[in-house]
Amino acid sequence: MSLLSVRKRRTYRIGTDEIIFIIGKSGVIGIAKAGSRNQIIIGTPDKDEIVIFLEKDDLIVVSGFIKGNLMEKGIKSLIYLIRELGSPLIVLPPDHPTSKHLPLVVAVGQLIHLDCNITPGTHPEQDILCAGEDLSGMIISSTAKGVEIDGAFEEIKKEKL
């Protein structure tokens, strides 16, 4: 007999000084609120710049491709770089060899779909994010007081940022 994972939709409260980690077999997802009205600049392979304007309840979602404390620290650091220092996001061209070396990728916005069938770092669309196979298909959306997570996962934890 094989066991199938059960898809669940759950809502979690999250403050602007907190992060939620979703821990799967194939990696970790970090979720934080943008915290304030801000803008993110995305550099594209076409040498264009896309500006995304964030509201305080928008999400910054980071996907890491290994598990553990070191990856969680990296996720927190990337969120800090984006939120506090305004670090731009860089999109690589399709088939860029560096894609396979990215330890972290990020998407920002109200609704983000996790997908294991895309190449990390090559999608300027901010509603899709590369993730490991067991986290693929998950949908993460912002709510006024937190985050709604639709999908199956092994473990979740909340910490201060």
N, CA, C and O of each residue as an XYZ file, in Angstrom:
644
protein
N       0.841     -1.170      0.000
C       0.000      0.000      0.000
C       0.889      1.237      0.000
O       1.865      1.296      0.747
N       0.563      2.220     -0.826
C       1.335      3.463     -0.837
C       0.503      4.578     -0.211
O      -0.721      4.603     -0.333
N       1.174      5.472      0.440
C       0.509      6.597      1.077
C       0.635      7.822      0.193
O       1.717      8.122     -0.312
N      -0.453      8.520      0.006
C      -0.446      9.759     -0.762
C      -0.452     10.927      0.204
O      -1.111     10.880      1.242
N       0.275     11.965     -0.135
C       0.239     13.146      0.713
C      -1.113     13.831      0.546
O      -1.698     13.827     -0.538
N      -1.589     14.406      1.615
C      -2.883     15.075      1.607
C      -2.654     16.564      1.396
O      -1.875     17.195      2.110
N      -3.337     17.106      0.418
C      -3.223     18.540      0.147
C      -4.091     19.280      1.144
O      -5.273     18.972      1.299
N      -3.513     20.243      1.811
C      -4.223     21.017      2.819
C      -4.032     22.495      2.549
O      -3.024     22.915      1.980
N      -5.016     23.278      2.966
C      -4.907     24.733      2.912
C      -4.949     25.229      4.346
O      -5.915     24.997      5.073
N      -3.876     25.922      4.744
C      -3.781     26.429      6.108
C      -3.362     27.884      6.092
O      -2.632     28.328      5.206
N      -3.840     28.624      7.095
C      -3.473     30.025      7.239
C      -2.652     30.187      8.508
O      -2.992     29.639      9.556
N      -1.564     30.946      8.401
C      -0.668     31.200      9.530
C      -0.541     32.696      9.721
O      -0.377     33.442      8.756
N      -0.617     33.133     10.960
C      -0.346     34.536     11.288
C       1.158     34.753     11.193
O       1.954     33.903     11.593
N       1.527     35.904     10.657
C       2.951     36.227     10.569
C       3.108     37.746     10.660
O       2.458     38.492      9.929
N       3.965     38.182     11.552
C       4.268     39.598     11.689
C       5.385     40.004     10.745
O       6.025     39.150     10.132
N       5.623     41.299     10.625
C       6.674     41.772      9.727
C       8.070     41.454     10.240
O       9.047     41.591      9.505
N       8.173     41.028     11.501
C       9.472     40.659     12.066
C       9.623     39.148     12.189
O      10.468     38.662     12.941
N       8.793     38.401     11.441
C       8.822     36.940     11.528
C       9.004     36.313     10.152
O       8.774     36.945      9.120
N       9.422     35.061     10.168
C       9.582     34.269      8.958
C       8.991     32.890      9.218
O       9.085     32.355     10.323
N       8.388     32.333      8.192
C       7.919     30.953      8.233
C       8.822     30.139      7.329
O       9.099     30.532      6.195
N       9.278     29.009      7.832
C      10.039     28.063      7.028
C       9.173     26.838      6.762
O       8.650     26.229      7.695
N       9.026     26.482      5.507
C       8.406     25.225      5.119
C       9.552     24.296      4.759
O      10.343     24.593      3.864
N       9.637     23.181      5.453
C      10.765     22.271      5.282
C      10.274     21.003      4.603
O       9.389     20.312      5.108
N      10.859     20.711      3.457
C      10.519     19.509      2.715
C      11.725     18.594      2.616
O      12.775     18.872      3.196
N      11.575     17.520      1.891
C      12.696     16.590      1.682
C      13.743     17.195      0.754
O      14.931     16.890      0.865
N      13.296     18.056     -0.166
C      14.181     18.569     -1.212
C      14.688     19.981     -0.955
O      15.420     20.530     -1.779
N      14.310     20.581      0.178
C      14.769     21.928      0.437
C      13.890     22.660      1.423
O      13.081     22.061      2.132
N      14.067     23.985      1.453
C      13.373     24.835      2.409
C      12.805     26.040      1.670
O      13.431     26.582      0.758
N      11.600     26.450      2.084
C      10.989     27.674      1.576
C      10.892     28.638      2.745
O      10.396     28.268      3.809
N      11.354     29.862      2.569
C      11.219     30.909      3.574
C      10.202     31.929      3.112
O      10.230     32.366      1.962
N       9.294     32.315      4.016
C       8.224     33.256      3.666
C       8.233     34.395      4.684
O       8.189     34.164      5.892
N       8.289     35.614      4.180
C       8.231     36.800      5.042
C       7.373     37.856      4.354
O       7.224     37.859      3.133
N       6.819     38.741      5.155
C       6.067     39.879      4.614
C       7.054     40.954      4.161
O       8.140     41.087      4.727
N       6.670     41.717      3.139
C       7.508     42.830      2.687
C       7.665     43.854      3.807
O       8.724     44.465      3.948
N       6.612     44.041      4.603
C       6.710     44.874      5.797
C       6.451     46.352      5.599
O       6.040     47.035      6.537
N       6.681     46.857      4.408
C       6.425     48.265      4.123
C       6.243     48.416      2.622
O       6.546     47.508      1.849
N       5.747     49.572      2.229
C       5.642     49.849      0.799
C       7.064     50.048      0.285
O       7.843     50.813      0.853
N       7.379     49.363     -0.772
C       8.746     49.347     -1.248
C       8.721     49.025     -2.735
O       7.662     48.763     -3.307
N       9.870     49.046     -3.342
C       9.972     48.613     -4.727
C      11.145     47.665     -4.891
O      12.155     47.765     -4.194
N      10.988     46.747     -5.827
C      12.038     45.788     -6.176
C      12.337     45.991     -7.656
O      11.425     46.096     -8.477
N      13.606     46.044     -7.982
C      14.014     46.164     -9.375
C      14.499     44.788     -9.832
O      15.279     44.126     -9.148
N      14.014     44.375    -11.010
C      14.395     43.092    -11.588
C      15.153     43.374    -12.880
O      14.622     44.015    -13.787
N      16.395     42.895    -12.965
C      17.185     42.999    -14.183
C      16.940     41.774    -15.038
O      17.065     40.648    -14.556
N      16.587     41.977    -16.321
C      16.250     40.859    -17.207
C      17.394     40.562    -18.179
O      18.300     41.378    -18.345
N      17.346     39.390    -18.819
C      18.376     39.057    -19.815
C      18.371     39.997    -21.017
O      19.372     40.101    -21.727
N      17.243     40.685    -21.250
C      17.133     41.627    -22.366
C      17.679     43.006    -22.026
O      17.506     43.961    -22.784
N      18.342     43.099    -20.873
C      18.910     44.355    -20.389
C      17.841     45.388    -20.051
O      18.084     46.594    -20.094
N      16.655     44.890    -19.714
C      15.583     45.756    -19.238
C      15.563     45.717    -17.725
O      16.142     44.826    -17.105
N      14.889     46.694    -17.138
C      14.623     46.696    -15.702
C      13.124     46.768    -15.494
O      12.438     47.630    -16.043
N      12.636     45.845    -14.690
C      11.226     45.821    -14.319
C      11.158     46.293    -12.877
O      11.927     45.830    -12.035
N      10.240     47.215    -12.583
C      10.069     47.683    -11.218
C       8.753     47.123    -10.698
O       7.699     47.307    -11.308
N       8.828     46.442     -9.568
C       7.641     45.911     -8.906
C       7.449     46.707     -7.620
O       8.368     46.840     -6.812
N       6.254     47.226     -7.448
C       5.936     47.985     -6.252
C       5.253     47.056     -5.253
O       4.230     46.444     -5.560
N       5.819     46.958     -4.071
C       5.309     46.068     -3.030
C       4.490     46.827     -2.012
O       4.820     47.957     -1.650
N       3.435     46.210     -1.557
C       2.657     46.690     -0.425
C       3.158     45.960      0.816
O       3.843     44.943      0.700
N       2.828     46.462      1.996
C       3.364     45.888      3.231
C       2.966     44.434      3.439
O       3.699     43.693      4.094
N       1.817     43.998      2.899
C       1.380     42.615      3.069
C       1.853     41.676      1.967
O       1.592     40.475      2.028
N       2.547     42.208      0.957
C       3.099     41.326     -0.075
C       4.143     40.410      0.546
O       4.689     40.690      1.613
N       4.403     39.314     -0.145
C       5.325     38.297      0.370
C       6.663     38.327     -0.347
O       6.749     38.649     -1.532
N       7.700     37.985      0.397
C       9.003     37.653     -0.178
C       9.172     36.165      0.118
O       9.237     35.756      1.277
N       9.242     35.367     -0.937
C       9.341     33.916     -0.793
C      10.673     33.474     -1.394
O      10.972     33.756     -2.554
N      11.464     32.778     -0.584
C      12.786     32.319     -1.012
C      12.803     30.798     -0.981
O      12.390     30.177     -0.001
N      13.283     30.214     -2.058
C      13.396     28.769     -2.170
C      14.869     28.377     -2.098
O      15.690     28.865     -2.875
N      15.193     27.492     -1.161
C      16.547     26.971     -1.010
C      16.554     25.493     -1.330
O      15.619     24.776     -0.971
N      17.594     25.028     -1.999
C      17.603     23.676     -2.540
C      18.308     22.639     -1.668
O      18.508     21.501     -2.093
N      18.682     23.026     -0.457
C      19.146     22.059      0.539
C      18.482     22.413      1.861
O      17.911     23.495      1.997
N      18.549     21.523      2.824
C      17.927     21.768      4.121
C      19.005     22.065      5.155
O      20.188     21.798      4.947
N      18.558     22.627      6.276
C      19.458     22.816      7.393
C      19.600     24.260      7.827
O      19.105     25.185      7.183
N      20.296     24.419      8.947
C      20.475     25.722      9.577
C      21.199     26.714      8.664
O      20.840     27.890      8.618
N      22.203     26.250      7.949
C      22.959     27.127      7.050
C      22.050     27.699      5.956
O      22.133     28.886      5.641
N      21.194     26.870      5.385
C      20.270     27.344      4.353
C      19.265     28.331      4.936
O      18.939     29.332      4.298
N      18.775     28.062      6.130
C      17.821     28.974      6.767
C      18.461     30.334      7.043
O      17.804     31.363      6.891
N      19.722     30.355      7.442
C      20.429     31.628      7.616
C      20.572     32.357      6.278
O      20.430     33.579      6.216
N      20.850     31.611      5.219
C      20.953     32.205      3.888
C      19.639     32.812      3.427
O      19.619     33.888      2.829
N      18.540     32.120      3.709
C      17.222     32.631      3.346
C      16.938     33.929      4.095
O      16.468     34.899      3.500
N      17.222     33.953      5.398
C      17.028     35.182      6.180
C      17.899     36.310      5.629
O      17.455     37.456      5.559
N      19.114     36.000      5.245
C      20.021     37.022      4.711
C      19.505     37.599      3.402
O      19.570     38.809      3.185
N      18.994     36.736      2.527
C      18.477     37.215      1.250
C      17.245     38.097      1.456
O      17.091     39.115      0.780
N      16.382     37.717      2.373
C      15.221     38.553      2.683
C      15.680     39.915      3.204
O      15.111     40.942      2.832
N      16.698     39.933      4.055
C      17.249     41.196      4.571
C      17.784     42.054      3.418
O      17.513     43.253      3.362
N      18.534     41.449      2.509
C      19.088     42.198      1.385
C      17.991     42.831      0.535
O      18.131     43.964      0.075
N      16.910     42.104      0.329
C      15.813     42.621     -0.492
C      15.015     43.675      0.258
O      14.772     44.760     -0.271
N      14.602     43.366      1.490
C      13.741     44.276      2.264
C      14.460     45.535      2.718
O      13.948     46.641      2.546
N      15.623     45.378      3.285
C      16.296     46.493      3.947
C      17.273     47.256      3.050
O      17.425     48.470      3.185
N      17.929     46.547      2.141
C      18.925     47.211      1.298
C      18.458     47.432     -0.139
O      19.150     48.078     -0.926
N      17.289     46.898     -0.482
C      16.760     47.099     -1.833
C      17.566     46.409     -2.909
O      17.615     46.881     -4.045
N      18.199     45.295     -2.570
C      18.999     44.565     -3.546
C      18.134     44.147     -4.736
O      17.048     43.601     -4.544
N      18.601     44.397     -5.960
C      17.805     44.006     -7.126
C      17.828     42.490     -7.335
O      18.719     41.789     -6.854
N      16.830     42.013     -8.060
C      16.792     40.611     -8.467
C      17.328     40.531     -9.888
O      17.042     41.394    -10.717
N      18.096     39.506    -10.162
C      18.688     39.322    -11.486
C      18.105     38.057    -12.099
O      18.113     36.998    -11.472
N      17.597     38.165    -13.329
C      17.062     37.017    -14.052
C      18.087     36.595    -15.092
O      18.541     37.407    -15.898
N      18.442     35.327    -15.066
C      19.407     34.787    -16.022
C      18.707     34.406    -17.323
O      17.514     34.101    -17.323
N      19.445     34.423    -18.428
C      18.846     33.957    -19.685
C      18.589     32.446    -19.625
O      19.254     31.734    -18.872
N      17.632     31.959    -20.412
C      17.394     30.506    -20.444
C      18.682     29.753    -20.790
O      19.501     30.233    -21.573
N      18.844     28.596    -20.209
C      20.012     27.729    -20.444
C      21.327     28.328    -19.961
O      22.390     27.872    -20.382
N      21.290     29.325    -19.100
C      22.520     29.888    -18.558
C      23.153     28.856    -17.631
O      22.454     28.301    -16.784
N      24.441     28.578    -17.757
C      25.063     27.518    -16.948
C      25.058     27.796    -15.445
O      25.141     26.862    -14.648
N      24.961     29.043    -15.053
C      24.985     29.373    -13.625
C      23.697     28.942    -12.922
O      23.688     28.797    -11.699
N      22.617     28.735    -13.664
C      21.342     28.337    -13.062
C      21.482     27.118    -12.163
O      20.850     27.045    -11.109
N      22.298     26.170    -12.570
C      22.434     24.933    -11.784
C      23.256     25.132    -10.505
O      23.359     24.218     -9.688
N      23.842     26.325    -10.329
C      24.652     26.597     -9.134
C      23.957     27.515     -8.125
O      24.530     27.829     -7.082
N      22.753     27.940     -8.421
C      22.045     28.852     -7.525
C      21.550     28.102     -6.287
O      20.787     27.144     -6.417
N      21.966     28.517     -5.099
C      21.469     27.847     -3.892
C      20.107     28.380     -3.453
O      19.373     27.701     -2.735
N      19.767     29.615     -3.893
C      18.534     30.285     -3.488
C      17.929     31.018     -4.677
O      18.648     31.574     -5.507
N      16.613     31.013     -4.752
C      15.899     31.842     -5.723
C      14.735     32.496     -4.998
O      14.295     32.007     -3.958
N      14.229     33.607     -5.544
C      13.228     34.401     -4.831
C      12.116     34.861     -5.765
O      12.329     35.074     -6.959
N      10.934     35.007     -5.197
C       9.806     35.639     -5.875
C       9.114     36.545     -4.869
O       9.127     36.277     -3.668
N       8.510     37.620     -5.366
C       7.807     38.565     -4.492
C       6.408     38.815     -5.040
O       6.190     38.796     -6.252
N       5.464     39.050     -4.134
C       4.115     39.383     -4.569
C       3.046     38.826     -3.659
O       3.328     38.352     -2.559
N       1.806     38.889     -4.138
C       0.643     38.435     -3.372
C       0.420     36.932     -3.462
O      -0.057     36.326     -2.503
N       0.755     36.316     -4.598
C       0.462     34.903     -4.849
C       1.627     34.273     -5.594
O       2.054     34.775     -6.634
N       2.139     33.171     -5.057
C       3.310     32.533     -5.656
C       3.083     31.030     -5.736
O       2.734     30.386     -4.747
N       3.288     30.480     -6.942
C       3.169     29.043     -7.184
C       4.570     28.437     -7.198
O       5.468     28.967     -7.853
N       4.762     27.340     -6.486
C       6.039     26.629     -6.500
C       6.002     25.562     -7.591
O       5.011     24.848     -7.744
N       7.101     25.462     -8.350
C       7.142     24.538     -9.484
C       8.542     23.954     -9.626
O       9.525     24.694     -9.668
N       8.633     22.639     -9.698
C       9.937     21.990     -9.839
C      10.350     21.838    -11.298
O      11.458     21.380    -11.579
N       9.477     22.215    -12.230
C       9.758     22.005    -13.651
C      10.235     23.255    -14.363
O      10.132     23.346    -15.586
N      10.755     24.219    -13.618
C      11.316     25.415    -14.245
C      12.796     25.512    -13.869
O      13.236     24.928    -12.879
N      13.539     26.244    -14.659
C      14.969     26.418    -14.407
C      15.167     27.551    -13.413
O      14.675     28.658    -13.630
N      15.884     27.286    -12.321
C      16.083     28.323    -11.293
C      16.711     29.591    -11.866
O      17.663     29.535    -12.645
N      16.155     30.737    -11.460
C      16.751     32.026    -11.786
C      16.476     32.559    -13.164
O      17.053     33.577    -13.548
N      15.598     31.900    -13.943
C      15.395     32.320    -15.329
C      14.001     32.874    -15.604
O      13.645     33.085    -16.763
N      13.205     33.115    -14.561
C      11.824     33.573    -14.765
C      11.601     34.943    -14.132
O      11.632     35.074    -12.908
N      11.376     35.967    -14.961
C      11.101     37.292    -14.399
C       9.698     37.387    -13.784
O       9.425     38.296    -12.999
N       8.805     36.446    -14.143
C       7.465     36.454    -13.569
C       7.595     36.214    -12.072
O       8.336     35.329    -11.643
N       6.888     36.989    -11.290
C       7.022     36.878     -9.838
C       5.897     36.068     -9.208
O       5.733     36.084     -7.988
N       5.125     35.364    -10.018
C       4.085     34.503     -9.462
C       4.459     33.028     -9.535
O       3.635     32.163     -9.237
N       5.695     32.736     -9.928
C       6.173     31.360    -10.017
C       7.593     31.303     -9.461
O       8.402     32.205     -9.677
N       7.874     30.216     -8.738
C       9.183     30.073     -8.104
C       9.625     28.623     -8.175
O       8.845     27.717     -7.884
N      10.853     28.406     -8.554
C      11.413     27.063     -8.618
C      11.544     26.498     -7.202
O      11.981     27.194     -6.285
N      11.162     25.238     -7.036
C      11.260     24.556     -5.739
C      11.538     23.091     -5.997
O      11.421     22.611     -7.125
N      11.910     22.382     -4.938
C      12.139     20.951     -5.044
C      10.855     20.203     -5.358
O       9.751     20.725     -5.200
N      11.027     18.975     -5.804
C       9.902     18.173     -6.278
C       8.790     17.996     -5.244
O       7.611     18.098     -5.583
N       9.151     17.734     -3.997
C       8.105     17.486     -2.996
C       7.364     18.758     -2.581
O       6.310     18.668     -1.952
N       7.882     19.927     -2.912
C       7.213     21.191     -2.608
C       6.513     21.776     -3.834
O       5.794     22.769     -3.726
N       6.720     21.171     -4.980
C       6.132     21.637     -6.224
C       4.609     21.545     -6.161
O       4.050     20.606     -5.594
N       3.960     22.528     -6.749
C       2.502     22.566     -6.761
C       1.907     23.362     -5.613
O       0.716     23.670     -5.626
N       2.712     23.695     -4.633
C       2.229     24.471     -3.496
C       1.898     25.888     -3.956
O       2.567     26.442     -4.828
N       0.860     26.464     -3.359
C       0.468     27.837     -3.651
C       0.551     28.622     -2.345
O      -0.024     28.224     -1.332
N       1.267     29.734     -2.380
C       1.470     30.568     -1.202
C       0.849     31.930     -1.504
O       1.186     32.564     -2.504
N      -0.059     32.376     -0.633
C      -0.705     33.663     -0.874
C      -0.749     34.496      0.400
O      -0.813     33.972      1.512
N      -0.712     35.795      0.202
C      -0.741     36.729      1.310
C      -2.169     36.926      1.793
O      -3.113     36.931      1.003
N      -2.312     37.087      3.106
C      -3.578     37.505      3.704
C      -3.281     38.751      4.533
O      -2.118     39.090      4.750
N      -4.311     39.423      4.991
C      -4.111     40.657      5.752
C      -3.281     40.443      7.013
O      -2.516     41.327      7.401
N      -3.417     39.300      7.652
C      -2.695     39.052      8.906
C      -1.648     37.953      8.807
O      -1.031     37.588      9.808
N      -1.445     37.426      7.609
C      -0.487     36.341      7.527
C      -0.319     35.798      6.130
O      -0.236     36.539      5.151
N      -0.269     34.466      6.068
C      -0.011     33.779      4.811
C      -0.872     32.527      4.750
O      -1.066     31.839      5.752
N      -1.380     32.245      3.564
C      -2.131     31.014      3.342
C      -1.265     30.088      2.505
O      -0.719     30.490      1.478
N      -1.146     28.846      2.950
C      -0.329     27.860      2.253
C      -1.240     26.723      1.832
O      -1.882     26.086      2.668
N      -1.293     26.472      0.530
C      -2.120     25.418     -0.029
C      -1.190     24.356     -0.596
O      -0.548     24.570     -1.625
N      -1.118     23.221      0.071
C      -0.264     22.136     -0.393
C       0.221     21.278      0.756
O       0.008     21.601      1.925
N       0.870     20.190      0.415
C       1.381     19.245      1.410
C       2.855     19.523      1.680
O       3.617     19.827      0.762
N       3.248     19.416      2.946
C       4.651     19.565      3.320
C       4.878     18.817      4.614
O       3.934     18.486      5.331
N       6.154     18.552      4.910
C       6.524     17.762      6.081
C       6.533     18.543      7.389
O       6.039     18.070      8.412
N       7.100     19.741      7.341
C       7.343     20.478      8.588
C       7.249     21.976      8.327
O       7.569     22.455      7.239
N       6.804     22.700      9.342
C       6.764     24.148      9.265
C       7.211     24.716     10.603
O       6.928     24.147     11.657
N       7.912     25.844     10.551
C       8.293     26.515     11.796
C       8.310     28.019     11.557
O       8.530     28.491     10.441
N       8.070     28.753     12.634
C       8.062     30.210     12.571
C       9.120     30.725     13.531
O       9.258     30.220     14.645
N       9.876     31.747     13.088
C      10.952     32.341     13.885
C      10.926     33.858     13.709
O      10.230     34.394     12.845
N      11.699     34.525     14.547
C      11.957     35.949     14.351
C      12.959     36.095     13.209
O      13.843     35.259     13.024
N      12.799     37.171     12.454
C      13.746     37.446     11.371
C      15.047     37.986     11.915
O      15.965     38.275     11.147
